[in-house]
Amino acid sequence: MTARFPLSPTLRATTRIVGRDREPVVTIDGLSRDPAALVDEAAVAAFAPAHGPAGGYPGLRAPAPLDYVGDVVRALTPAIVAAFALPTGARPRHAECSFSLVTLPPHDLVPAQRAPHVDTTDAHQFALLHYLCDARFGGTAFFRHRATGFEAITPDRLAAYDAARAAEPAGQGYATCDHAAFETIGAVDAAFDRLVVYRSRLLHSGVIPDPGALDADPRTGRLTANIFLTLA
């Protein structure tokens, strides 16, 4: 059966190590043979707000095609196992994926959306972020919390991190690389058909250099496909 969203047959992963915690960040350029087909799929998807009064993703999300998710997970699991020094028998346990569009203007952000964040403290969950937009829309940055020195929020660090953050003022607008409470330890620029992989517990934020360019149209906005993959 022919894949609807075929991947490149020659995927090449580049791994860099960031921060004092020495967390790997993996980048793959040219993931797909036909990335425009994914944009076309997103253009007819049913997007809905992915945020609420407490925060959440600052824009819209829609389900991504399951066959695309399955192909990416199968193709990249060996590279993730190697890059993150996981046991050789580690296999996918759970994956979820959505198309995502950052759309909220800075003045509509709640405090939780104005700072770097983690998705979980689980060391076995990974974020696979596939850029379906170009460099104009920024990329992803990784951070160290200045007050605690934490970069990855593990279960034993969570209470101290939450307490320290509660005493700090909220940021202004989208998190930037010169955030008062955080320092940048690394970044990946957006590039069309580039995929980046990092542990979901690593403090991170999308970099939004020009909020005025944000757009709810998948063909012209900050479109990504986001996979959260748990290996065990």
BADO-112365 format. One line per field, with one value per residue (C-alpha): residue number from 1; x, y, z; residue in one letter. Coordinates in steps of 0.1 Angstrom, whole numbers, plus 2048, in hexadecimal, padded with zeros to 3 digits. Each point is the difference from the previous one (the first is absolute). Layout:
<keros>
seq (NUM, ...)
px (X, ...)
py (Y, ...)
pz (Z, ...)
type (a, ...)
</keros>
This chain:
<keros>
seq (1, 2, 3, 4, 5, 6, 7, 8, 9, 10, 11, 12, 13, 14, 15, 16, 17, 18, 19, 20, 21, 22, 23, 24, 25, 26, 27, 28, 29, 30, 31, 32, 33, 34, 35, 36, 37, 38, 39, 40, 41, 42, 43, 44, 45, 46, 47, 48, 49, 50, 51, 52, 53, 54, 55, 56, 57, 58, 59, 60, 61, 62, 63, 64, 65, 66, 67, 68, 69, 70, 71, 72, 73, 74, 75, 76, 77, 78, 79, 80, 81, 82, 83, 84, 85, 86, 87, 88, 89, 90, 91, 92, 93, 94, 95, 96, 97, 98, 99, 100, 101, 102, 103, 104, 105, 106, 107, 108, 109, 110, 111, 112, 113, 114, 115, 116, 117, 118, 119, 120, 121, 122, 123, 124, 125, 126, 127, 128, 129, 130, 131, 132, 133, 134, 135, 136, 137, 138, 139, 140, 141, 142, 143, 144, 145, 146, 147, 148, 149, 150, 151, 152, 153, 154, 155, 156, 157, 158, 159, 160, 161, 162, 163, 164, 165, 166, 167, 168, 169, 170, 171, 172, 173, 174, 175, 176, 177, 178, 179, 180, 181, 182, 183, 184, 185, 186, 187, 188, 189, 190, 191, 192, 193, 194, 195, 196, 197, 198, 199, 200, 201, 202, 203, 204, 205, 206, 207, 208, 209, 210, 211, 212, 213, 214, 215, 216, 217, 218, 219, 220, 221, 222, 223, 224, 225, 226, 227, 228, 229, 230, 231, 232)
px (800, 80E, 805, 7EB, 81C, 820, 820, 822, 812, 821, 7F8, 81E, 7FE, 817, 803, 80C, 803, 7F2, 804, 80F, 7E8, 80F, 7DF, 800, 7EE, 7FC, 7FA, 7F6, 7FD, 7EC, 7EA, 7E6, 800, 7E2, 7FB, 7E7, 7E8, 800, 7F8, 7E4, 7F3, 801, 7EE, 7E1, 803, 7E8, 814, 7F3, 80E, 819, 801, 7EB, 800, 81E, 815, 807, 80D, 7FC, 7ED, 7ED, 804, 7F2, 805, 81D, 7FD, 807, 813, 818, 805, 806, 819, 814, 800, 80C, 81B, 80E, 7FE, 822, 810, 7EF, 80B, 824, 801, 7F1, 813, 7E0, 800, 803, 7DE, 7ED, 7E1, 7E3, 7E6, 7EA, 800, 7E8, 803, 7F0, 804, 806, 7FE, 80C, 7E6, 7FC, 80C, 818, 7E6, 7E9, 819, 7FA, 81F, 806, 804, 81A, 81C, 812, 7EF, 802, 7E6, 806, 81B, 801, 823, 7F2, 7E9, 80F, 7F3, 804, 7F9, 7FD, 802, 7E8, 808, 820, 81A, 7EB, 7EC, 81D, 809, 803, 817, 80B, 805, 810, 7EB, 817, 7F4, 802, 819, 7E7, 7FF, 7ED, 7E3, 802, 7E6, 819, 805, 7DC, 7F5, 81F, 7FB, 7DB, 807, 81C, 7EA, 7E3, 816, 80A, 7ED, 7F0, 812, 7F4, 7F3, 810, 81F, 820, 824, 806, 7E4, 807, 7FA, 811, 820, 802, 815, 7F9, 7E9, 7F5, 7F4, 7E1, 805, 7E6, 800, 818, 7F8, 80F, 7FE, 806, 7F4, 7DF, 80D, 81A, 7F6, 7F7, 7EC, 7F7, 812, 7E8, 815, 7E3, 7DE, 7F0, 808, 7EB, 7E4, 7E4, 804, 815, 80F, 80D, 803, 818, 7F5, 811, 7F8, 806, 805, 803, 810, 805, 819, 803)
py (800, 822, 818, 820, 814, 7EE, 808, 806, 7DF, 810, 80F, 80F, 80A, 81A, 800, 81C, 801, 81E, 80D, 7F3, 7E3, 7F6, 7F9, 7F5, 814, 7EE, 812, 7F0, 815, 7F4, 7E8, 7FC, 7F9, 816, 817, 815, 7E2, 805, 825, 7F7, 7E7, 81B, 819, 7EA, 7F6, 80A, 818, 80A, 815, 7ED, 817, 80B, 818, 7EE, 7FF, 7E5, 802, 824, 7F9, 7E5, 7DB, 7E5, 7DA, 7F5, 7E2, 7DF, 7F1, 81D, 7FC, 7DB, 804, 81B, 7EC, 7E0, 812, 815, 7E9, 7F0, 823, 80B, 7E1, 806, 826, 7FE, 7E1, 7EC, 7DA, 7EF, 7EF, 821, 801, 819, 7FE, 81E, 81B, 81D, 81A, 820, 81B, 821, 825, 81B, 81C, 813, 824, 807, 815, 7E2, 7E9, 7F5, 7FE, 7DB, 807, 81B, 7EA, 7E0, 7E0, 7DB, 7E7, 7E6, 7F4, 7DE, 7F8, 7E8, 819, 812, 81E, 7FC, 822, 800, 824, 805, 825, 813, 813, 820, 7F0, 7FA, 7DE, 7F0, 80B, 7ED, 810, 7FF, 80E, 81A, 7FD, 7DA, 7F7, 7E6, 7F8, 7DF, 7FE, 7DE, 7F3, 808, 824, 809, 80C, 817, 80D, 808, 812, 815, 809, 80A, 81B, 80E, 81A, 7F5, 808, 817, 7F1, 7E1, 7F2, 80D, 7F6, 81C, 7F7, 80F, 7DF, 7E9, 7FF, 7EF, 7E0, 7F8, 806, 7F0, 817, 7F8, 7F3, 7F1, 7DA, 800, 7EA, 804, 7E7, 807, 7F3, 80F, 808, 818, 824, 80E, 81A, 808, 820, 818, 81D, 811, 7FB, 815, 7E4, 7E6, 7F3, 7E7, 7F4, 7E0, 80A, 821, 7FD, 7F0, 7DC, 7E3, 7DB, 7F7, 7DC, 7F6, 7DE, 7EA, 7E4, 7E3)
pz (800, 7F6, 81D, 7FE, 810, 7F7, 814, 7F1, 7FB, 80C, 822, 811, 824, 810, 826, 816, 826, 812, 823, 821, 800, 7DE, 7F0, 7DB, 7E6, 7DE, 7DF, 7DF, 7E1, 7E2, 813, 7E5, 7DB, 7FC, 81D, 7EB, 803, 826, 7FC, 7E8, 81A, 81B, 7EA, 801, 825, 81B, 816, 822, 81D, 816, 81E, 81D, 81D, 810, 7E1, 7E7, 7DC, 7F5, 7E0, 7EC, 7FD, 7EA, 7FF, 7E9, 7E9, 813, 7E3, 800, 826, 7FD, 7E4, 813, 820, 7EF, 7EC, 81D, 81E, 7F9, 7FD, 821, 812, 7F5, 806, 823, 80A, 807, 805, 7DF, 805, 805, 7EB, 7FA, 81B, 7F8, 7E6, 7F9, 7E5, 7F5, 7E6, 813, 7F8, 818, 7FD, 820, 801, 81D, 813, 802, 810, 824, 818, 7F9, 7DB, 805, 80D, 7F6, 80A, 801, 7F3, 81A, 819, 7F0, 7F4, 7E6, 7EE, 7E1, 7EC, 7DA, 7F1, 7DA, 7F1, 7E3, 7FF, 7F8, 814, 802, 81B, 818, 80F, 822, 81D, 81F, 822, 822, 81D, 810, 824, 803, 7E4, 7F3, 7DB, 800, 819, 810, 81A, 81C, 7F4, 7F9, 822, 804, 7DC, 805, 821, 7F0, 7E2, 816, 80F, 7DE, 7EB, 7E0, 7E0, 7E5, 7E0, 7F1, 811, 7F0, 802, 819, 818, 823, 813, 7E6, 7EC, 7DE, 7FE, 7DC, 7E2, 7E0, 7E3, 7ED, 7DD, 7E9, 804, 81D, 81E, 823, 81D, 825, 821, 80A, 822, 7F3, 805, 7DE, 7EE, 7DC, 7F5, 7F0, 7F0, 7EF, 811, 7E4, 7E7, 813, 7EB, 804, 7DC, 7FF, 7DE, 80D, 826, 819, 7F8, 812, 805, 825, 80B, 824, 801, 81F, 7FE, 818)
type (m, t, a, r, f, p, l, s, p, t, l, r, a, t, t, r, i, v, g, r, d, r, e, p, v, v, t, i, d, g, l, s, r, d, p, a, a, l, v, d, e, a, a, v, a, a, f, a, p, a, h, g, p, a, g, g, y, p, g, l, r, a, p, a, p, l, d, y, v, g, d, v, v, r, a, l, t, p, a, i, v, a, a, f, a, l, p, t, g, a, r, p, r, h, a, e, c, s, f, s, l, v, t, l, p, p, h, d, l, v, p, a, q, r, a, p, h, v, d, t, t, d, a, h, q, f, a, l, l, h, y, l, c, d, a, r, f, g, g, t, a, f, f, r, h, r, a, t, g, f, e, a, i, t, p, d, r, l, a, a, y, d, a, a, r, a, a, e, p, a, g, q, g, y, a, t, c, d, h, a, a, f, e, t, i, g, a, v, d, a, a, f, d, r, l, v, v, y, r, s, r, l, l, h, s, g, v, i, p, d, p, g, a, l, d, a, d, p, r, t, g, r, l, t, a, n, i, f, l, t, l, a)
</keros>
